[in-house]
Amino acid sequence: MSAPTQVLVLGGGYTAVWAARALARGLRRELRAGDVVVTVVSATTAHAFHGWTGEVLAGQVAHDRTRTELVDLLPPSWVLHGHAVEVDTAARLVDVLTADGVRRLPYDHLLVATGSRDATERVPGLAAHGWSLKDDDGLAALVRRLDELTCGGRGPSVAVVGGGLAGVEAAAAVATRLRSSAGGVVLVDGGPSPLCGLRPRFDRVADYAVREARCLGVDVRSGHRACTVDAAGVLLDDGTRVRADVVVSAVGQTVVRLPGLDAERSRDGRLVTDPFLRTTCDRVLAGGDGAAVPHPDGSGPCPPNALWAIKQGTRAGRNIARTVRGHRPRPFRFPGLGQAASLGVGRGAAELYGVQLTGWPAWCARWFVFHLFMPSRRTALAVLGDWWVLGLQNVLGPSRSGGTDRARRHEVRMQRTRA
C-alpha cells in the first residue's frame, strides 16, 4: 500500500484558509479514503480578519468578531500550531517548532502562505514603542491601551505613522473613539501628501478621505517623515517632535521569510511565481502578501491585500487538487476589485473597478464585500447583529457613541469570559 500524498500549507491567514477549503472540496474522495493528508501549520491558533480594523478601533465592532479559531474553520486534525523554522526543498521536508519540540514534516506539495508583518524596522524605535494593527493580538492590545488612558482621566494623544489608506483609516477611527475625550490624533506622512498611492488617478477618493479625517479632528502632517520613535512620541526629519502617548504603526508590510527556501524572490522579497502560483522550487506554490503573483493583465505582480490573497489561496488549493488528480493546473485570472476604507459610518472612500466612490455608496459597497468574504458565516451574522443594534441606537438615541459603548461592554464581557 502506497503512502498517502502529503499536502502541507504554511500559514493561518487568508491564503492558507481558502486554499485548505479548496483542497477539502477538490479532494473530497481522496481525503475520505486516506490517500491524501493535509496539514495546515499556523503560528497562531486563530484566523484574523483585518477588514474591520477601523471599526474595531472606532468601537463599532468588537475585536473578538475579527478572530475565528482555525479549528472552527478547518478539520481540527488538519491544524498544527507551530512555527515553520526551516525548509529543505531538496528532501521536501519542513521543520516546525511546536510546543512539544521540533517536528519534521514531509510534503509532496507545499503552499507557502506565511504572509507579511508590520515593517516596523523602517523607523528606528517603532518596534519597541509602537503599536501594531496586524500582529497577533496587536489590535486588541491597542484598544485596551487607549481605553486605559482614557479611563485614567485624560484623553491620550495618538500619532499614526504612515499616510497610506490603512493609516488614514486608522487615524480617523482612533479620532472617532476619542471624540468624547480631550485626546488628539496626528497622522504623520513622509510623502508630499497622504494617499500618494491613489494619486493622481484617484484624486477624488484621496482628497475625500483626507478631508473626512480632518473633519474628525485628525492633524494631518505631510512632507516630513518619521526619523525615530521613543516613549515621548515621534521625531520628524525636520527636527520637530510629535508628542504622543501612543504611536500606531501603519508604515506598510514586510515579507515573512522562511530559512532554506531558496526560490527566486522579487526586489521586495516576495516569492516569484508563474501564473499557476508555482515558485521556482519544485512542488512549492506561494500566494498572498509574500508572493509576487503575475497580474492577469500583465502589469506586474498583484497587489498584496486580503482579497487578492483569498483568490490566490483558492486557486492554489484548486491547482494542488488538480495536480493530485492528474489534471493540468489552471492560471490565476482574478482581475481585481479595487480598494476601500471607512472614515466612519456612511463615509467611505473606494475605487471599484477603477470607478471612484465616496460617501454612502463607497461605505455600503465595502460593507457588503467585507461581510461576503468573512471566513465564518456565523461570525458574519454576529457582525450584522452588531450593525443592526448600532443602527437602532443611532436612530433612537441622539448620541453616536452608543455603538462605541456597546462594543466596549462586549469586550469587557469577553475578557471576563476568557479569564
C-alpha positions in Angstrom: 0.0 0.0 0.0 1.5 3.3 -1.0 2.0 6.2 1.4 -0.6 9.0 1.3 0.1 12.2 -0.6 1.2 14.9 1.9 -0.1 18.4 1.3 1.5 21.0 3.6 0.1 24.5 4.0 2.2 27.1 5.9 0.2 29.9 7.4 -3.1 30.7 9.0 -4.3 33.7 7.1 -6.5 34.4 4.1 -4.4 32.4 1.6 -4.0 29.4 3.8 -7.6 29.1 4.9 -9.1 29.5 1.5 -6.5 27.1 0.0 -7.4 24.5 2.6 -11.1 24.9 1.8 -10.4 24.4 -1.9 -8.4 21.3 -1.1 -11.3 19.9 1.0 -13.7 20.4 -1.9 -11.4 19.3 -4.7 -10.0 16.2 -2.9 -13.1 15.0 -1.0 -12.9 11.4 -2.2 -9.1 11.1 -1.7 -9.3 12.7 1.8 -12.1 10.3 2.8 -10.1 7.3 1.6 -6.9 8.5 3.4 -5.0 8.8 0.1 -4.2 12.5 0.8 -3.3 14.1 4.1 -3.5 17.9 4.6 -1.6 19.7 7.3 -2.0 23.5 7.9 0.8 24.9 10.0 0.0 28.2 11.7 1.9 30.3 14.2 -1.4 31.5 15.6 -4.5 29.4 16.7 -7.0 31.9 15.1 -7.5 33.4 11.7 -7.6 37.2 11.9 -9.9 39.1 9.6 -8.4 42.6 9.2 -11.3 44.1 7.2 -12.9 45.6 10.4 -9.7 47.1 11.9 -11.1 50.6 11.6 -14.4 49.6 13.1 -12.7 47.9 16.0 -10.6 51.0 16.7 -13.7 53.2 16.4 -15.6 51.0 18.8 -18.3 49.9 16.3 -17.3 46.2 16.1 -16.0 44.2 19.0 -12.5 42.8 18.5 -13.4 39.1 19.0 -15.6 39.3 15.9 -12.4 39.6 13.8 -10.9 36.4 15.1 -12.1 32.8 14.3 -10.3 29.7 15.7 -8.8 27.7 12.9 -10.3 24.5 14.2 -13.7 26.1 13.6 -12.9 26.8 10.0 -11.0 23.6 9.1 -11.0 20.0 10.2 -9.2 20.1 13.6 -7.0 17.2 12.6 -5.5 19.4 9.8 -4.4 22.2 12.1 -0.9 22.1 13.7 0.1 25.1 15.9 3.7 25.9 15.3 6.4 27.9 13.5 8.0 26.7 10.3 11.7 27.2 11.1 13.4 25.7 8.0 12.5 24.3 4.6 14.6 21.6 2.8 13.3 21.8 -0.7 15.7 19.0 -1.9 14.4 16.5 0.6 10.9 18.0 0.7 10.9 18.5 4.4 9.8 21.3 6.7 11.0 21.7 10.3 8.2 23.0 12.5 8.7 24.2 16.1 5.8 23.2 18.2 5.1 23.1 21.9 6.4 19.6 22.0 9.6 20.4 20.1 10.7 20.4 16.5 8.7 18.1 14.1 10.0 17.3 10.7 7.1 17.2 8.2 7.4 15.7 4.7 5.5 17.1 1.8 4.6 16.2 -1.7 3.0 19.6 -2.3 3.9 22.7 -0.3 2.0 26.0 -0.2 3.8 28.9 1.4 1.3 31.4 2.7 3.1 32.9 5.6 2.2 36.4 4.6 3.8 39.6 6.0 4.2 41.6 9.2 4.4 45.2 10.1 7.6 46.7 8.7 8.5 48.4 12.0 12.2 48.2 11.2 11.7 51.1 8.7 11.6 53.6 11.6 14.0 53.2 14.4 12.2 52.7 17.7 8.9 51.9 16.2 9.2 48.2 17.0 9.9 48.9 20.7 7.5 51.8 21.2 4.9 51.5 18.5 1.6 49.5 18.4 0.8 47.1 15.6 -2.5 46.7 13.8 -1.6 43.4 12.2 0.5 41.5 14.8 -1.4 38.7 16.7 -3.4 40.4 19.4 -1.8 43.7 18.5 -5.2 45.4 17.7 -6.8 44.2 20.9 -3.8 45.4 22.9 -4.0 48.8 21.3 -7.7 49.1 22.1 -7.1 48.2 25.7 -4.3 50.8 25.9 -6.5 53.5 24.5 -9.2 52.7 27.0 -6.8 52.6 29.9 -5.5 56.0 29.1 -9.0 57.4 28.5 -10.2 56.0 31.8 -7.1 57.4 33.5 -8.7 60.9 33.4 -7.2 62.4 30.4 -7.5 61.9 26.6 -4.5 60.2 25.1 -2.5 61.8 22.3 -2.0 59.4 19.4 0.3 59.5 16.4 -0.3 57.3 13.4 2.9 56.8 11.3 2.1 56.1 7.6 -0.1 58.0 5.2 -1.5 55.1 3.2 -5.1 54.0 3.1 -4.6 51.9 6.3 -3.0 54.9 8.1 -5.7 57.4 7.2 -8.5 54.9 8.2 -6.8 54.1 11.5 -6.3 57.8 12.3 -9.9 58.5 11.6 -11.1 55.5 13.6 -9.0 56.5 16.7 -10.3 60.1 16.4 -13.8 58.7 16.5 -13.1 56.6 19.6 -11.5 59.6 21.4 -14.2 62.1 20.3 -15.7 62.4 23.8 -12.3 62.8 25.4 -9.6 65.5 25.2 -7.3 63.4 23.2 -5.9 64.2 19.8 -4.7 62.3 16.7 -1.8 63.2 14.4 -1.2 61.5 11.1 2.5 61.5 10.1 3.1 61.1 6.4 6.5 61.4 4.8 5.2 61.9 1.3 4.1 65.2 -0.3 0.5 64.4 0.6 -1.3 61.4 2.2 -2.6 58.6 0.0 0.1 59.1 -2.7 -0.6 55.5 -3.9 -4.1 56.6 -5.1 -2.9 59.7 -6.9 -3.3 61.1 -9.5 -5.7 58.5 -10.9 -8.0 58.5 -7.8 -7.5 62.1 -6.6 -11.2 62.5 -5.7 -11.1 59.5 -3.4 -7.9 60.5 -1.8 -9.0 64.1 -1.3 -12.3 63.0 0.2 -10.6 60.6 2.7 -8.1 63.2 3.9 -10.9 65.8 4.2 -13.1 63.5 6.3 -10.2 62.6 8.5 -9.5 66.3 9.2 -13.2 66.8 9.9 -12.9 64.2 12.7 -10.0 66.3 14.2 -7.0 64.4 12.7 -4.0 66.7 12.4 -2.5 65.6 9.0 1.2 66.4 8.7 2.8 65.6 5.3 6.2 66.2 3.8 8.3 65.1 6.8 9.0 61.5 7.6 9.3 59.9 11.0 13.0 59.5 11.9 12.7 57.9 15.3 10.0 56.8 17.8 10.5 56.8 21.5 8.4 56.8 24.7 7.6 60.5 24.2 6.4 60.3 20.6 7.8 60.7 17.1 10.8 62.8 16.0 10.4 64.1 12.4 13.2 64.7 9.9 12.9 68.5 10.2 13.7 68.3 14.0 10.1 68.8 15.2 8.6 66.4 17.7 5.1 65.0 17.7 4.2 64.3 21.3 2.2 61.1 21.7 1.2 58.7 24.4 0.5 56.1 21.7 2.2 55.6 18.4 0.5 53.4 15.8 2.4 51.7 13.0 0.9 52.0 9.5 4.2 52.1 7.6 3.5 49.0 5.4 4.4 45.4 5.5 7.5 43.2 5.0 7.5 39.6 3.9 7.9 36.8 6.4 10.9 34.8 5.2 11.5 31.1 5.7 15.1 29.9 6.1 16.1 27.3 3.5 13.5 28.3 1.0 15.8 29.1 -2.0 13.2 30.1 -4.5 13.5 33.2 -6.7 12.4 36.4 -5.0 11.4 39.8 -6.3 13.1 43.0 -5.2 10.8 43.5 -2.3 11.4 39.9 -1.0 8.2 38.3 -2.3 8.4 34.7 -3.8 8.2 34.9 -7.6 5.6 32.6 -9.1 4.3 31.8 -12.5 0.6 32.3 -13.4 -0.2 28.9 -11.8 1.3 30.2 -8.5 4.3 27.8 -8.7 7.6 29.1 -7.4 11.0 28.2 -8.9 11.2 25.3 -6.4 9.7 22.0 -7.5 6.2 21.4 -6.0 6.3 24.6 -4.0 3.5 27.1 -4.5 3.0 30.6 -3.0 0.3 33.1 -2.6 -0.8 36.1 -0.5 1.3 39.0 0.7 4.5 37.0 0.5 4.1 36.1 -3.2 4.7 38.1 -6.4 2.0 36.5 -8.5 1.7 37.9 -12.1 -1.3 40.1 -12.5 -3.6 38.7 -15.2 -3.4 42.0 -17.2 0.4 41.8 -17.4 1.0 44.9 -15.5 3.3 43.3 -12.9 2.7 41.5 -9.7 -0.7 41.5 -8.0 -1.0 43.9 -5.1 -0.6 42.4 -1.6 -4.0 42.7 0.1 -6.7 40.5 1.5 -9.0 39.9 -1.4 -6.0 39.0 -3.7 -4.8 36.6 -1.0 -8.2 34.9 -0.8 -8.4 34.4 -4.5 -4.8 33.2 -4.8 -5.4 30.8 -2.0 -8.5 29.4 -3.7 -6.6 29.0 -7.0 -3.5 27.4 -5.3 -5.7 24.9 -3.5 -7.6 24.0 -6.6 -4.3 23.6 -8.6 -2.9 21.3 -6.0 -6.1 19.2 -6.1 -6.0 19.1 -9.9 -2.3 18.0 -9.9 -3.0 15.3 -7.3 -5.8 14.0 -9.6 -3.6 14.1 -12.6 -5.1 17.2 -14.3 -3.4 20.3 -15.6 -3.3 23.3 -13.3 -5.1 26.5 -14.3 -3.7 30.0 -14.3 -4.7 32.7 -11.8 -7.2 35.0 -13.6 -8.8 37.2 -10.9 -8.8 40.8 -12.4 -9.1 42.6 -9.1 -11.9 44.5 -7.4 -10.4 47.7 -6.0 -9.6 49.2 -2.6 -11.7 50.9 0.1 -11.6 52.5 3.5 -14.1 53.7 6.0 -13.9 57.1 7.7 -17.0 56.5 9.8 -20.5 55.2 9.2 -21.7 56.4 5.8 -18.3 57.9 5.0 -16.5 55.6 2.7 -13.7 56.1 0.2 -13.3 53.5 -2.5 -12.3 52.7 -6.1 -14.0 49.7 -7.5 -13.0 48.5 -11.0 -11.5 52.0 -11.5 -14.7 53.8 -10.6 -14.3 56.4 -7.8 -16.9 56.2 -5.0 -17.2 58.3 -1.8 -19.8 58.7 1.0 -22.6 56.2 1.4 -22.1 54.3 -1.9 -18.5 53.6 -1.1 -19.3 52.7 2.5 -22.1 50.3 1.6 -20.1 48.6 -1.2 -17.2 48.0 1.3 -19.6 46.8 4.0 -21.2 44.3 1.6 -17.9 42.9 0.3 -16.3 42.5 3.7 -19.3 40.6 5.1 -19.3 38.4 2.0 -15.6 37.4 2.5 -15.6 36.9 6.2 -14.3 33.3 6.8 -17.1 32.3 9.2 -20.8 32.8 8.3 -21.7 32.6 12.0 -19.3 35.5 12.8 -20.5 37.4 9.8 -24.1 37.1 11.1 -22.9 38.3 14.6 -21.3 41.4 13.0 -24.5 42.0 11.1 -26.3 41.9 14.5 -23.8 44.5 15.9 -24.5 46.8 13.0 -28.3 46.4 13.5 -28.0 47.4 17.1 -25.7 50.2 16.3 -28.2 51.5 13.7 -31.1 51.3 16.2 -29.1 53.2 18.8 -28.2 55.9 16.3 -31.9 56.2 15.3 -33.4 56.1 18.8 -30.7 58.0 20.6 -29.0 61.3 19.9 -25.5 60.1 20.7 -23.4 58.4 18.1 -21.2 56.9 20.8 -23.7 54.2 21.6 -22.1 51.7 19.4 -18.7 52.5 20.9 -20.1 52.0 24.4 -21.7 48.7 23.4 -18.5 47.4 21.8 -16.5 48.3 24.9 -19.0 46.5 27.1 -18.8 43.5 24.8 -15.0 43.5 25.1 -15.2 43.6 28.9 -17.6 40.6 28.9 -15.3 38.6 26.6 -12.2 39.4 28.7 -14.0 38.2 31.8 -15.1 35.0 30.0 -11.6 34.3 28.9 -10.3 34.9 32.4 
